Amino acid sequence: MRRSDVVLALAILVATAACVRLGFWQLDRYRLKQKLNAERAATLSAAPIPWDGSTTSPDVLGRRLAVSGRYDSTVHVLLAYREREGTTGVEVVTPLILNSSARVLVNRGWLPSEDGVSARPQDFVEPGVLEVVGVAESLAHGRFGVHEVERDSVRVLSTRALDADTLTARLGPLAPFVLRQLPGAGVPEHPRRSAPLPLPTGMHLGYAIQWFVIAAVLLAGGGAMLRLKSGRGHP
């Protein structure tokens, strides 16, 4: 076999091996997300853990918690550009003041919004002492600012994503997580609550198949090219 053919064969083998490796990597990602989704489903089906603000352990993240307190209806944060079923909207986040005076941000769900920025969460006040059950989600640090879209008897802030540093400066001390309220008995219809969506897995199977197909094409096509060159006696 000529040296050029050897180099070509090695290149084909290296490229094929790389594609196969990428295919198996995508399968690993698929299995990992399946595992995470199973763990999330188990968490959502478990009894909620009571939380009174006395602990700030990171272990609460991803857990189903139950908190009790009153909403601070004088201030709301709107998470901008949250689309649902093809409709633009916002998610409403309101501080809940616990009996211990600790404050935790509660994502109360989705409202439609024509511009994807503004809404009237003050039209959906939930008075009195309430028990809120939800999933604890992490808060970012130092990434996003907020701006006011309304300030009268009620302050309405808007942001693309919650930022612990910015919101603490605006609202005072807060729990180090946001509680995404889950739908359930006694929970108002609006804002529209929803459970966290499972992590998407199908795309990883699709990518894996694509990489394996590319590997097969490289191997078959490269082998055919080498046989053709050898048969024709190309230098």
C-alpha positions as CSV (number, residue, x, y, z in Angstrom):
1,M,0.0,0.0,0.0
2,R,1.3,3.4,-0.9
3,R,2.2,5.9,1.8
4,S,-0.6,8.3,0.7
5,D,-3.1,5.4,1.0
6,V,-1.8,4.6,4.5
7,V,-2.2,8.2,5.6
8,L,-5.7,8.3,4.1
9,A,-6.6,5.1,5.8
10,L,-5.4,6.4,9.2
11,A,-7.3,9.6,8.8
12,I,-10.5,7.7,8.0
13,L,-10.0,5.5,11.0
14,V,-9.3,8.4,13.3
15,A,-12.3,10.3,12.1
16,T,-14.5,7.2,12.4
17,A,-13.3,6.6,16.0
18,A,-14.0,10.2,16.9
19,C,-17.5,10.0,15.6
20,V,-18.1,6.7,17.4
21,R,-16.8,8.3,20.6
22,L,-19.1,11.2,20.2
23,G,-22.0,8.9,19.7
24,F,-21.3,7.0,22.9
25,W,-20.9,10.4,24.7
26,Q,-24.4,11.4,23.6
27,L,-25.7,8.0,24.9
28,D,-24.0,8.8,28.2
29,R,-25.7,12.2,28.3
30,Y,-29.0,10.4,27.5
31,R,-28.6,8.0,30.4
32,L,-27.5,10.7,32.8
33,K,-30.6,12.9,32.1
34,Q,-32.8,9.8,32.4
35,K,-31.4,9.2,35.9
36,L,-31.8,12.9,36.8
37,N,-35.4,12.9,35.6
38,A,-36.1,9.8,37.7
39,E,-34.6,11.4,40.8
40,R,-36.6,14.6,40.1
41,A,-39.8,12.6,39.8
42,A,-39.1,10.8,43.0
43,T,-38.5,14.1,44.7
44,L,-41.8,15.6,43.4
45,S,-43.7,12.6,44.7
46,A,-42.2,12.7,48.2
47,A,-43.7,14.5,51.1
48,P,-42.6,18.1,51.4
49,I,-40.0,19.1,53.9
50,P,-41.1,21.8,56.3
51,W,-38.8,24.9,56.1
52,D,-39.0,27.8,58.5
53,G,-36.0,29.8,57.5
54,S,-33.8,28.5,60.3
55,T,-31.4,26.6,58.0
56,T,-29.8,27.6,54.8
57,S,-28.3,24.3,53.8
58,P,-27.7,23.8,50.0
59,D,-29.3,20.4,50.5
60,V,-32.7,22.0,50.1
61,L,-32.1,22.7,46.4
62,G,-34.2,20.5,44.2
63,R,-36.2,19.4,47.2
64,R,-40.0,19.7,47.7
65,L,-40.4,22.2,50.6
66,A,-43.4,23.5,52.6
67,V,-43.3,27.0,53.9
68,S,-45.9,29.1,55.8
69,G,-46.2,32.9,55.8
70,R,-47.8,36.0,54.2
71,Y,-47.0,37.4,50.8
72,D,-45.5,40.9,50.6
73,S,-48.0,42.1,48.1
74,T,-46.3,45.5,47.8
75,V,-43.6,44.2,45.6
76,H,-43.4,41.7,42.7
77,V,-40.7,40.6,40.3
78,L,-41.6,39.6,36.8
79,L,-39.4,37.2,34.9
80,A,-39.6,38.4,31.3
81,Y,-40.1,36.5,28.1
82,R,-41.5,33.3,29.4
83,E,-43.4,31.6,26.6
84,R,-46.1,29.0,27.2
85,E,-47.8,27.1,24.4
86,G,-46.8,29.8,21.9
87,T,-48.0,32.7,24.0
88,T,-45.6,35.3,25.4
89,G,-45.8,35.9,29.1
90,V,-44.0,36.5,32.4
91,E,-43.5,34.5,35.6
92,V,-44.5,36.2,38.8
93,V,-42.2,36.1,41.8
94,T,-43.4,37.5,45.1
95,P,-41.6,37.5,48.5
96,L,-43.2,35.4,51.2
97,I,-42.6,36.5,54.8
98,L,-42.4,33.5,57.1
99,N,-43.4,33.4,60.7
100,S,-39.7,33.6,61.6
101,S,-39.5,36.9,59.6
102,A,-37.3,35.2,57.0
103,R,-38.2,36.1,53.4
104,V,-38.2,33.6,50.6
105,L,-38.9,34.4,46.9
106,V,-41.8,32.3,45.6
107,N,-42.3,31.8,41.9
108,R,-46.1,32.0,41.8
109,G,-46.5,31.0,38.1
110,W,-47.1,32.4,34.6
111,L,-49.2,35.3,33.3
112,P,-49.7,36.2,29.7
113,S,-48.0,39.5,28.6
114,E,-48.2,41.1,25.2
115,D,-44.7,42.6,25.4
116,G,-43.2,39.8,27.5
117,V,-42.1,42.3,30.2
118,S,-45.1,43.9,31.9
119,A,-48.1,42.5,33.7
120,R,-50.4,43.3,36.7
121,P,-49.5,40.8,39.5
122,Q,-51.3,43.1,41.9
123,D,-54.6,41.8,40.4
124,F,-53.8,38.4,41.8
125,V,-53.2,39.1,45.4
126,E,-53.3,36.1,47.8
127,P,-54.0,37.4,51.3
128,G,-53.6,35.8,54.7
129,V,-51.3,33.2,56.1
130,L,-50.7,30.5,53.4
131,E,-48.8,27.2,53.2
132,V,-46.8,27.1,50.0
133,V,-45.5,23.9,48.6
134,G,-42.8,24.1,45.9
135,V,-39.4,23.0,44.7
136,A,-36.3,24.9,45.8
137,E,-34.3,26.3,42.9
138,S,-31.0,28.0,42.9
139,L,-30.4,31.8,42.7
140,A,-27.7,33.2,40.5
141,H,-25.2,35.8,41.8
142,G,-23.9,38.9,40.0
143,R,-25.4,38.2,36.6
144,F,-28.6,40.1,36.0
145,G,-30.0,43.5,36.8
146,V,-33.6,44.6,37.3
147,H,-35.7,47.6,36.3
148,E,-39.0,49.0,37.5
149,V,-42.0,48.7,35.2
150,E,-44.4,50.2,37.7
151,R,-44.2,52.0,41.0
152,D,-47.2,53.3,42.8
153,S,-48.7,51.6,45.8
154,V,-47.1,48.4,44.4
155,R,-43.5,48.1,43.0
156,V,-43.2,45.8,40.0
157,L,-39.7,44.9,38.9
158,S,-38.7,43.1,35.7
159,T,-35.7,41.0,34.9
160,R,-34.6,38.2,32.6
161,A,-33.5,36.0,35.5
162,L,-33.4,36.3,39.2
163,D,-30.1,37.5,40.7
164,A,-29.6,37.2,44.5
165,D,-27.2,40.2,44.8
166,T,-29.4,42.6,42.9
167,L,-32.7,41.5,44.6
168,T,-31.1,41.5,48.1
169,A,-30.0,45.1,47.5
170,R,-33.6,46.0,46.5
171,L,-35.7,43.9,48.8
172,G,-33.5,43.1,51.8
173,P,-32.2,39.8,53.1
174,L,-33.7,36.8,51.3
175,A,-33.4,33.0,51.5
176,P,-30.6,31.7,49.2
177,F,-33.1,30.0,46.8
178,V,-36.4,30.6,45.0
179,L,-39.3,28.4,45.7
180,R,-41.2,27.3,42.5
181,Q,-44.8,26.8,43.8
182,L,-46.3,23.6,42.5
183,P,-50.0,23.2,41.4
184,G,-52.3,21.5,43.8
185,A,-55.5,21.6,45.8
186,G,-56.3,25.1,46.9
187,V,-53.7,26.8,44.7
188,P,-55.2,29.6,42.6
189,E,-55.6,29.0,38.9
190,H,-53.8,32.3,38.1
191,P,-50.9,32.9,38.0
192,R,-50.6,29.5,36.3
193,R,-48.4,27.2,38.4
194,S,-46.5,24.3,36.8
195,A,-44.1,21.6,37.9
196,P,-40.5,21.8,36.7
197,L,-40.2,20.3,33.2
198,P,-38.2,17.1,32.8
199,L,-34.8,17.5,31.2
200,P,-35.0,16.8,27.4
201,T,-33.5,13.4,26.4
202,G,-34.7,12.7,22.9
203,M,-32.2,15.0,21.2
204,H,-29.2,13.0,22.7
205,L,-30.5,9.8,21.0
206,G,-30.9,11.7,17.8
207,Y,-27.3,13.0,18.0
208,A,-26.0,9.6,18.9
209,I,-27.6,8.1,15.8
210,Q,-26.3,10.9,13.6
211,W,-22.7,10.3,14.9
212,F,-22.9,6.5,14.4
213,V,-24.3,7.1,10.8
214,I,-21.5,9.5,10.0
215,A,-19.0,6.9,11.3
216,A,-20.5,4.2,9.1
217,V,-20.4,6.5,6.1
218,L,-16.8,7.4,6.7
219,L,-15.8,3.8,7.1
220,A,-17.7,2.5,4.1
221,G,-17.0,5.5,1.9
222,G,-13.3,5.6,2.9
223,G,-12.9,1.9,2.3
224,A,-14.5,2.2,-1.1
225,M,-12.2,5.0,-2.0
226,L,-9.1,3.1,-1.0
227,R,-10.2,0.0,-3.0
228,L,-10.9,2.2,-6.0
229,K,-7.5,3.9,-5.8
230,S,-5.8,0.5,-5.4
231,G,-7.7,-1.0,-8.4
232,R,-6.8,2.0,-10.6
233,G,-3.2,2.1,-9.4
234,H,-3.3,5.8,-8.5
235,P,-0.1,7.1,-7.1
